[in-house]
Structures are given as structure tokens and as C-alpha cells.
């Protein structure tokens, strides 16, 4: 597993807190729907289901950030953008009790995601447990040979042994004696 910089842990923690906040809002929506305080019962049920679905998605993104997964960067940034705009909307509606924490969380989330250690950790390719040898020739192989690659002569010999096989086509970019590449136009 790749190392987790503290800035990325901050972003994952913020994402988790946002999931908990959405869960609280979903619970309030469910209570209001059950009490009959929804505009229509069917819309209240739909909003409750959507809210709990959002909780699962945001929690999954938090898990991805914690596990340093590349795919989690963009959804996390979009979550911060959504939470920030919702915070501004709540502040304009004079809901300081929900708006201020939402805006502060969005700022902290953006900060955690956009600082250089987080960017480097999330931009790195997937880490594997085994080192790859395909592109690195070993000391026991002749120079210019890469493991897993056969020469054209070897490939042609193998094809000749098979009954009914056609000869191998010439290499697409083989150098000509003049040093120029072969033309792809027919003459």
C-alpha cells in the first residue's frame, strides 16, 4: 500500500464527516416523511432513499481516499464542490447551524485534496507487491533482448513448423537499406 500523507488523511476524514452529516440529514428526512410532514409521501420516500444512497457513495469515496486510490480524487473534489455550494446556499437561507460547518468542511476538504503531498500520492500509479521484470533486461541475457520477446527469426521458425500457416508479414517500421521508412501508400 502506498504511504498516506497527513493531508490525504485530512481529506478522507472530512469526507467521512460529510458522509455522517448526509446520514443525519437523511435520518431527518425519513422522520419527517414518516410523520407526514413531507409535501407528498412518495417524494419524501424518494428523497430519503436518494439521501441514504448518497451516504453510501460519499462513504465509499472516503474509503477510497483512505486507501490512496486514484479514482477517488475527482469524486472527492466534486463532493467538496457540492458541499461548498450547499453551504453557501444554506448561509443565504439564514441556516447558519448547517451552512457554516458545511462551508468549513468543504474548505478543509479542498485543502486536504489539493496540497502537493495528496496530489503526489493520488497521482502515483498503482503499487504492486511484485516488481516487474518485463522491460528491464537481466545480466544473464544478451544485450538488447527483453524477457518475453522472441526474435523475428524464432517466430518465423515456429510458424514454419505449423502446417497451413502463412509466412510472417514484414515489420511495419523496419528500416530500409536507404535508412528511410517503408511507404504506406500503394504504387
C-alpha angles and dihedrals in degrees: 000000000000119000117268114227115213091245091059091048087053090053091048091049091049090049089051092050089050089052089052091049091051088048090054091050090047090051091051089049091051092050092049091048092049091048091052095247093125122105089241126001093231093052091048091053091047092050091049093051091047091049093052089047089053089051090057093047095048091047090050090052090050089053089050091052091048090051090047095241118171094220092061097067100076097042089048091052090048090049090053090049091051093046091047094051090045089051091053090048090051091049090052088051090054093248096136092159091067102021101058096050091045092052093046091049091050091051092048091047093050090047093050093048099043101046113107098250091056093045091051094047094049094042094055116103121252113292117232130199094226124057115236119240100182099100100033117078115218127228092253094060125079116258115273095026121113121199113260095024120110123199121250090249091055091048091049091049091052091049092050090057092058114083115238096013122140124231117268116267116245117265112276096231103026113150117249122222088260090057093243125121119252114265117248093208121094116235 
